[in-house]
Amino acid sequence: MVKKLVSQADVESPEPAKEMASDVASATTQRLVTEFLMDRYGPVLDMTALAKVLKYRTVAALEQSILRGNLPIAILKLQHRRGTYFLAEEVARFLAVTQHSTPTLPNGNQQSQSK
């Protein structure tokens, strides 16, 4: 009779299940947000639309955030067009990832990242 030793790698940990559930929730959120943005603004958002979506007070505040590198959304420069544009899918991805990476307190408020 041969006994097989069970290693730690053979035992399935609960962490991948949590990651998979989070990925599914993130993908669902991204899909819903993409649909909303496409219905409301179309496939491409300009600075004014993005400022509204991200709740910036002014377009200038959004521009400053982009210049400082605080907004990791791919910028779309269109040939022969002035202005800065963003793909609705990229904005939705950013919002979905941000939502699932920001800790939420028991009362439903989001925890501040600054210390």
Beta strands, then each sheet from edge to edge (+ up, - down):
strand 1: 44-46
strand 2: 85-87
sheet 1: 1+ 2-
end
